[in-house]
Amino acid sequence: MHILPAIDLQNGQVVRLYQGDYSQKTVYSADPCAVARGFAAAGARQLHVVDLDGAKDGSLANFETVAALAAQGGLAIEVGGGIRTGERVRRYLELGAARVILGTAAAQNPAFAREMAQQYGERIAVGVDARDGRVATHGWLETSALDGVAFCEQLAKAGVRTVIYTDISRDGAEQGTNLALYRRLTRIPGLRVIASGGVSSLAEIRALAGMGAWGAILGKALYTGRLDLAEALAAAQQPGSETAKG
Protein backbone atom coordinates (compact mmCIF):
# COMPACT_ATOMS: atom_id res chain seq x y z
CA MET A 1 0.00 0.00 0.00
CA HIS A 2 1.16 3.52 -0.78
CA ILE A 3 1.63 6.17 1.90
CA LEU A 4 1.05 9.78 0.87
CA PRO A 5 2.09 12.45 3.36
CA ALA A 6 -0.05 15.55 2.98
CA ILE A 7 0.73 19.21 2.49
CA ASP A 8 -2.31 21.50 2.73
CA LEU A 9 -1.61 24.99 1.46
CA GLN A 10 -3.11 28.30 2.48
CA ASN A 11 -1.45 31.58 1.58
CA GLY A 12 1.69 29.64 0.65
CA GLN A 13 1.98 28.08 4.10
CA VAL A 14 1.63 24.48 5.28
CA VAL A 15 -1.48 24.31 7.47
CA ARG A 16 -3.90 21.79 8.91
CA LEU A 17 -7.59 22.41 9.45
CA TYR A 18 -9.71 20.64 12.05
CA GLN A 19 -12.53 18.78 10.26
CA GLY A 20 -12.26 21.18 7.34
CA ASP A 21 -13.04 24.24 9.46
CA TYR A 22 -11.13 27.21 8.03
CA SER A 23 -11.46 29.00 11.38
CA GLN A 24 -9.64 26.16 13.17
CA LYS A 25 -6.28 26.33 11.46
CA THR A 26 -2.78 25.46 12.63
CA VAL A 27 0.23 26.72 10.65
CA TYR A 28 3.08 24.19 10.64
CA SER A 29 5.55 25.74 8.21
CA ALA A 30 6.12 28.72 5.94
CA ASP A 31 8.36 26.58 3.69
CA PRO A 32 6.37 23.82 1.93
CA CYS A 33 9.39 22.74 -0.12
CA ALA A 34 11.38 22.07 3.04
CA VAL A 35 8.52 20.00 4.44
CA ALA A 36 8.41 17.97 1.21
CA ARG A 37 12.18 17.40 1.36
CA GLY A 38 11.76 16.07 4.88
CA PHE A 39 9.11 13.62 3.70
CA ALA A 40 11.37 12.44 0.87
CA ALA A 41 14.29 12.01 3.27
CA ALA A 42 12.11 9.72 5.40
CA GLY A 43 11.47 7.51 2.38
CA ALA A 44 8.25 8.89 0.90
CA ARG A 45 7.85 8.61 -2.86
CA GLN A 46 4.48 10.33 -3.22
CA LEU A 47 2.95 13.57 -1.94
CA HIS A 48 -0.66 14.69 -1.53
CA VAL A 49 -1.08 18.45 -2.00
CA VAL A 50 -4.28 20.45 -1.51
CA ASP A 51 -4.74 24.11 -2.33
CA LEU A 52 -7.20 25.08 0.40
CA ASP A 53 -7.70 28.56 -1.03
CA GLY A 54 -8.55 27.04 -4.40
CA ALA A 55 -10.91 24.50 -2.84
CA LYS A 56 -12.80 27.31 -1.14
CA ASP A 57 -13.09 29.85 -3.95
CA GLY A 58 -11.71 28.25 -7.12
CA SER A 59 -8.66 30.54 -7.22
CA LEU A 60 -5.07 29.67 -8.16
CA ALA A 61 -3.68 31.28 -5.02
CA ASN A 62 -1.08 28.56 -4.41
CA PHE A 63 -0.21 27.65 -7.98
CA GLU A 64 3.35 28.96 -7.72
CA THR A 65 3.91 27.00 -4.53
CA VAL A 66 2.70 23.81 -6.20
CA ALA A 67 4.99 24.63 -9.13
CA ALA A 68 7.94 24.90 -6.76
CA LEU A 69 7.08 21.55 -5.17
CA ALA A 70 6.86 19.89 -8.57
CA ALA A 71 10.10 21.49 -9.78
CA GLN A 72 11.93 20.27 -6.70
CA GLY A 73 11.43 16.66 -7.80
CA GLY A 74 11.86 13.49 -5.77
CA LEU A 75 8.15 12.97 -5.10
CA ALA A 76 5.23 12.07 -7.36
CA ILE A 77 2.68 14.76 -6.57
CA GLU A 78 -1.08 14.51 -6.66
CA VAL A 79 -2.76 17.90 -6.37
CA GLY A 80 -6.30 19.05 -5.74
CA GLY A 81 -8.25 22.13 -4.71
CA GLY A 82 -10.23 24.32 -7.07
CA ILE A 83 -9.57 22.22 -10.19
CA ARG A 84 -12.88 22.67 -11.96
CA THR A 85 -12.03 23.06 -15.67
CA GLY A 86 -10.21 21.07 -18.30
CA GLU A 87 -7.78 23.95 -18.73
CA ARG A 88 -6.78 23.83 -15.08
CA VAL A 89 -6.33 20.06 -15.24
CA ARG A 90 -4.02 20.53 -18.22
CA ARG A 91 -2.01 23.25 -16.49
CA TYR A 92 -1.32 21.13 -13.43
CA LEU A 93 -0.37 18.09 -15.49
CA GLU A 94 1.97 20.19 -17.63
CA LEU A 95 3.42 21.58 -14.41
CA GLY A 96 4.55 18.08 -13.53
CA ALA A 97 1.79 16.74 -11.28
CA ALA A 98 1.54 12.96 -11.48
CA ARG A 99 -2.18 13.02 -10.73
CA VAL A 100 -4.85 15.72 -10.57
CA ILE A 101 -7.74 15.49 -8.10
CA LEU A 102 -11.23 16.63 -9.04
CA GLY A 103 -13.56 17.44 -6.17
CA THR A 104 -16.43 19.89 -6.41
CA ALA A 105 -16.39 19.72 -10.22
CA ALA A 106 -16.90 15.94 -10.18
CA ALA A 107 -19.76 16.11 -7.68
CA GLN A 108 -21.56 18.84 -9.58
CA ASN A 109 -20.79 17.55 -13.07
CA PRO A 110 -20.08 13.80 -13.22
CA ALA A 111 -19.86 14.03 -17.03
CA PHE A 112 -16.81 16.27 -16.62
CA ALA A 113 -15.12 13.68 -14.41
CA ARG A 114 -15.88 10.99 -16.99
CA GLU A 115 -14.46 13.15 -19.78
CA MET A 116 -11.25 13.87 -17.86
CA ALA A 117 -10.84 10.20 -16.94
CA GLN A 118 -11.24 9.20 -20.57
CA GLN A 119 -8.72 11.82 -21.66
CA TYR A 120 -6.05 11.38 -19.00
CA GLY A 121 -6.63 7.89 -17.58
CA GLU A 122 -4.88 7.13 -14.29
CA ARG A 123 -3.65 10.72 -13.98
CA ILE A 124 -7.15 11.71 -12.83
CA ALA A 125 -8.49 11.01 -9.34
CA VAL A 126 -11.68 12.17 -7.66
CA GLY A 127 -11.69 13.40 -4.09
CA VAL A 128 -14.90 12.34 -2.35
CA ASP A 129 -15.23 14.20 0.94
CA ALA A 130 -18.22 13.16 2.99
CA ARG A 131 -19.97 14.60 6.02
CA ASP A 132 -22.45 12.18 7.61
CA GLY A 133 -22.21 10.06 4.47
CA ARG A 134 -23.07 12.93 2.09
CA VAL A 135 -20.63 14.49 -0.37
CA ALA A 136 -19.35 17.92 0.65
CA THR A 137 -18.16 20.52 -1.87
CA HIS A 138 -16.50 23.94 -2.10
CA GLY A 139 -13.80 23.24 0.45
CA TRP A 140 -16.26 21.30 2.61
CA LEU A 141 -18.33 24.43 3.14
CA GLU A 142 -21.42 22.96 1.43
CA THR A 143 -23.00 19.51 1.68
CA SER A 144 -24.85 17.94 -1.23
CA ALA A 145 -27.53 15.23 -1.28
CA LEU A 146 -25.13 12.75 -2.92
CA ASP A 147 -24.46 9.54 -1.00
CA GLY A 148 -20.68 9.11 -0.80
CA VAL A 149 -20.47 5.35 -1.39
CA ALA A 150 -23.04 5.41 -4.21
CA PHE A 151 -21.11 8.27 -5.82
CA CYS A 152 -17.92 6.16 -5.72
CA GLU A 153 -19.76 3.32 -7.44
CA GLN A 154 -20.95 5.78 -10.08
CA LEU A 155 -17.42 7.08 -10.61
CA ALA A 156 -16.03 3.57 -11.06
CA LYS A 157 -18.63 2.82 -13.71
CA ALA A 158 -17.69 6.09 -15.44
CA GLY A 159 -14.07 4.98 -15.74
CA VAL A 160 -12.49 6.85 -12.83
CA ARG A 161 -9.72 4.63 -11.49
CA THR A 162 -8.78 6.35 -8.23
CA VAL A 163 -10.91 7.82 -5.45
CA ILE A 164 -9.58 9.65 -2.39
CA TYR A 165 -12.30 9.32 0.22
CA THR A 166 -12.30 11.50 3.32
CA ASP A 167 -14.65 11.07 6.24
CA ILE A 168 -14.70 14.70 7.37
CA SER A 169 -15.69 13.84 10.93
CA ARG A 170 -12.39 11.99 11.35
CA ASP A 171 -10.16 14.54 9.64
CA GLY A 172 -7.62 16.18 11.93
CA ALA A 173 -9.15 14.59 15.01
CA GLU A 174 -6.47 11.88 15.49
CA GLN A 175 -9.19 9.57 16.81
CA GLY A 176 -8.86 6.88 14.18
CA THR A 177 -10.07 6.45 10.64
CA ASN A 178 -13.31 4.90 9.42
CA LEU A 179 -12.13 1.37 8.63
CA ALA A 180 -15.67 0.01 8.19
CA LEU A 181 -16.28 2.54 5.44
CA TYR A 182 -13.07 1.65 3.61
CA ARG A 183 -13.96 -2.05 3.72
CA ARG A 184 -17.09 -1.16 1.73
CA LEU A 185 -15.22 1.03 -0.72
CA THR A 186 -12.44 -1.46 -1.43
CA ARG A 187 -15.07 -3.94 -2.60
CA ILE A 188 -16.13 -1.69 -5.50
CA PRO A 189 -14.81 -3.39 -8.66
CA GLY A 190 -12.08 -1.55 -10.56
CA LEU A 191 -11.61 1.24 -8.03
CA ARG A 192 -8.35 2.16 -6.32
CA VAL A 193 -9.21 3.59 -2.90
CA ILE A 194 -7.00 6.06 -1.02
CA ALA A 195 -8.05 6.49 2.60
CA SER A 196 -7.92 9.99 4.05
CA GLY A 197 -8.99 11.43 7.37
CA GLY A 198 -7.96 10.40 10.85
CA VAL A 199 -5.34 7.74 10.04
CA SER A 200 -3.32 7.86 13.25
CA SER A 201 -1.87 4.45 14.09
CA LEU A 202 0.35 1.79 12.53
CA ALA A 203 -2.40 -0.77 13.22
CA GLU A 204 -4.82 1.22 11.06
CA ILE A 205 -2.26 1.42 8.27
CA ARG A 206 -1.79 -2.35 8.38
CA ALA A 207 -5.57 -2.88 8.44
CA LEU A 208 -6.05 -0.64 5.40
CA ALA A 209 -3.30 -2.52 3.56
CA GLY A 210 -4.89 -5.82 4.51
CA MET A 211 -8.29 -4.90 3.09
CA GLY A 212 -6.75 -3.83 -0.21
CA ALA A 213 -6.69 -0.03 0.01
CA TRP A 214 -4.39 1.39 -2.66
CA GLY A 215 -3.10 4.14 -0.40
CA ALA A 216 -3.45 6.15 2.79
CA ILE A 217 -2.94 9.87 3.29
CA LEU A 218 -1.23 10.98 6.48
CA GLY A 219 -1.69 14.52 7.69
CA LYS A 220 -1.98 15.80 11.22
CA ALA A 221 -0.62 12.61 12.81
CA LEU A 222 2.70 13.29 11.05
CA TYR A 223 2.82 16.94 12.02
CA THR A 224 2.10 16.28 15.69
CA GLY A 225 4.55 13.37 15.85
CA ARG A 226 1.88 10.80 16.62
CA LEU A 227 3.12 8.83 13.60
CA ASP A 228 6.66 8.49 12.30
CA LEU A 229 6.69 8.53 8.51
CA ALA A 230 9.42 5.91 8.10
CA GLU A 231 7.55 3.54 10.43
CA ALA A 232 4.28 4.23 8.58
CA LEU A 233 5.92 3.40 5.24
CA ALA A 234 7.16 0.11 6.69
CA ALA A 235 3.74 -0.73 8.18
CA ALA A 236 2.12 -0.21 4.78
CA GLN A 237 4.09 -3.19 3.51
CA GLN A 238 2.90 -5.38 6.42
CA PRO A 239 -0.83 -5.99 5.79
CA GLY A 240 -2.85 -6.69 8.91
CA SER A 241 -6.22 -8.25 9.53
CA GLU A 242 -9.18 -6.96 7.53
CA THR A 243 -11.30 -7.47 10.64
CA ALA A 244 -9.58 -4.74 12.65
CA LYS A 245 -12.07 -2.48 14.39
CA GLY A 246 -12.69 1.10 13.31
C-alpha positions in Angstrom: 0.0 0.0 0.0 1.2 3.5 -0.8 1.6 6.2 1.9 1.1 9.8 0.9 2.1 12.4 3.4 -0.1 15.5 3.0 0.7 19.2 2.5 -2.3 21.5 2.7 -1.6 25.0 1.5 -3.1 28.3 2.5 -1.5 31.6 1.6 1.7 29.6 0.7 2.0 28.1 4.1 1.6 24.5 5.3 -1.5 24.3 7.5 -3.9 21.8 8.9 -7.6 22.4 9.5 -9.7 20.6 12.0 -12.5 18.8 10.3 -12.3 21.2 7.3 -13.0 24.2 9.5 -11.1 27.2 8.0 -11.5 29.0 11.4 -9.6 26.2 13.2 -6.3 26.3 11.5 -2.8 25.5 12.6 0.2 26.7 10.7 3.1 24.2 10.6 5.6 25.7 8.2 6.1 28.7 5.9 8.4 26.6 3.7 6.4 23.8 1.9 9.4 22.7 -0.1 11.4 22.1 3.0 8.5 20.0 4.4 8.4 18.0 1.2 12.2 17.4 1.4 11.8 16.1 4.9 9.1 13.6 3.7 11.4 12.4 0.9 14.3 12.0 3.3 12.1 9.7 5.4 11.5 7.5 2.4 8.3 8.9 0.9 7.8 8.6 -2.9 4.5 10.3 -3.2 3.0 13.6 -1.9 -0.7 14.7 -1.5 -1.1 18.5 -2.0 -4.3 20.4 -1.5 -4.7 24.1 -2.3 -7.2 25.1 0.4 -7.7 28.6 -1.0 -8.6 27.0 -4.4 -10.9 24.5 -2.8 -12.8 27.3 -1.1 -13.1 29.8 -4.0 -11.7 28.3 -7.1 -8.7 30.5 -7.2 -5.1 29.7 -8.2 -3.7 31.3 -5.0 -1.1 28.6 -4.4 -0.2 27.6 -8.0 3.4 29.0 -7.7 3.9 27.0 -4.5 2.7 23.8 -6.2 5.0 24.6 -9.1 7.9 24.9 -6.8 7.1 21.5 -5.2 6.9 19.9 -8.6 10.1 21.5 -9.8 11.9 20.3 -6.7 11.4 16.7 -7.8 11.9 13.5 -5.8 8.2 13.0 -5.1 5.2 12.1 -7.4 2.7 14.8 -6.6 -1.1 14.5 -6.7 -2.8 17.9 -6.4 -6.3 19.1 -5.7 -8.2 22.1 -4.7 -10.2 24.3 -7.1 -9.6 22.2 -10.2 -12.9 22.7 -12.0 -12.0 23.1 -15.7 -10.2 21.1 -18.3 -7.8 24.0 -18.7 -6.8 23.8 -15.1 -6.3 20.1 -15.2 -4.0 20.5 -18.2 -2.0 23.3 -16.5 -1.3 21.1 -13.4 -0.4 18.1 -15.5 2.0 20.2 -17.6 3.4 21.6 -14.4 4.6 18.1 -13.5 1.8 16.7 -11.3 1.5 13.0 -11.5 -2.2 13.0 -10.7 -4.9 15.7 -10.6 -7.7 15.5 -8.1 -11.2 16.6 -9.0 -13.6 17.4 -6.2 -16.4 19.9 -6.4 -16.4 19.7 -10.2 -16.9 15.9 -10.2 -19.8 16.1 -7.7 -21.6 18.8 -9.6 -20.8 17.6 -13.1 -20.1 13.8 -13.2 -19.9 14.0 -17.0 -16.8 16.3 -16.6 -15.1 13.7 -14.4 -15.9 11.0 -17.0 -14.5 13.1 -19.8 -11.3 13.9 -17.9 -10.8 10.2 -16.9 -11.2 9.2 -20.6 -8.7 11.8 -21.7 -6.1 11.4 -19.0 -6.6 7.9 -17.6 -4.9 7.1 -14.3 -3.7 10.7 -14.0 -7.2 11.7 -12.8 -8.5 11.0 -9.3 -11.7 12.2 -7.7 -11.7 13.4 -4.1 -14.9 12.3 -2.4 -15.2 14.2 0.9 -18.2 13.2 3.0 -20.0 14.6 6.0 -22.5 12.2 7.6 -22.2 10.1 4.5 -23.1 12.9 2.1 -20.6 14.5 -0.4 -19.3 17.9 0.7 -18.2 20.5 -1.9 -16.5 23.9 -2.1 -13.8 23.2 0.4 -16.3 21.3 2.6 -18.3 24.4 3.1 -21.4 23.0 1.4 -23.0 19.5 1.7 -24.9 17.9 -1.2 -27.5 15.2 -1.3 -25.1 12.8 -2.9 -24.5 9.5 -1.0 -20.7 9.1 -0.8 -20.5 5.4 -1.4 -23.0 5.4 -4.2 -21.1 8.3 -5.8 -17.9 6.2 -5.7 -19.8 3.3 -7.4 -21.0 5.8 -10.1 -17.4 7.1 -10.6 -16.0 3.6 -11.1 -18.6 2.8 -13.7 -17.7 6.1 -15.4 -14.1 5.0 -15.7 -12.5 6.9 -12.8 -9.7 4.6 -11.5 -8.8 6.4 -8.2 -10.9 7.8 -5.5 -9.6 9.6 -2.4 -12.3 9.3 0.2 -12.3 11.5 3.3 -14.7 11.1 6.2 -14.7 14.7 7.4 -15.7 13.8 10.9 -12.4 12.0 11.3 -10.2 14.5 9.6 -7.6 16.2 11.9 -9.2 14.6 15.0 -6.5 11.9 15.5 -9.2 9.6 16.8 -8.9 6.9 14.2 -10.1 6.5 10.6 -13.3 4.9 9.4 -12.1 1.4 8.6 -15.7 0.0 8.2 -16.3 2.5 5.4 -13.1 1.6 3.6 -14.0 -2.0 3.7 -17.1 -1.2 1.7 -15.2 1.0 -0.7 -12.4 -1.5 -1.4 -15.1 -3.9 -2.6 -16.1 -1.7 -5.5 -14.8 -3.4 -8.7 -12.1 -1.6 -10.6 -11.6 1.2 -8.0 -8.4 2.2 -6.3 -9.2 3.6 -2.9 -7.0 6.1 -1.0 -8.0 6.5 2.6 -7.9 10.0 4.1 -9.0 11.4 7.4 -8.0 10.4 10.9 -5.3 7.7 10.0 -3.3 7.9 13.3 -1.9 4.4 14.1 0.3 1.8 12.5 -2.4 -0.8 13.2 -4.8 1.2 11.1 -2.3 1.4 8.3 -1.8 -2.4 8.4 -5.6 -2.9 8.4 -6.0 -0.6 5.4 -3.3 -2.5 3.6 -4.9 -5.8 4.5 -8.3 -4.9 3.1 -6.7 -3.8 -0.2 -6.7 0.0 0.0 -4.4 1.4 -2.7 -3.1 4.1 -0.4 -3.5 6.1 2.8 -2.9 9.9 3.3 -1.2 11.0 6.5 -1.7 14.5 7.7 -2.0 15.8 11.2 -0.6 12.6 12.8 2.7 13.3 11.0 2.8 16.9 12.0 2.1 16.3 15.7 4.6 13.4 15.9 1.9 10.8 16.6 3.1 8.8 13.6 6.7 8.5 12.3 6.7 8.5 8.5 9.4 5.9 8.1 7.5 3.5 10.4 4.3 4.2 8.6 5.9 3.4 5.2 7.2 0.1 6.7 3.7 -0.7 8.2 2.1 -0.2 4.8 4.1 -3.2 3.5 2.9 -5.4 6.4 -0.8 -6.0 5.8 -2.8 -6.7 8.9 -6.2 -8.3 9.5 -9.2 -7.0 7.5 -11.3 -7.5 10.6 -9.6 -4.7 12.7 -12.1 -2.5 14.4 -12.7 1.1 13.3 
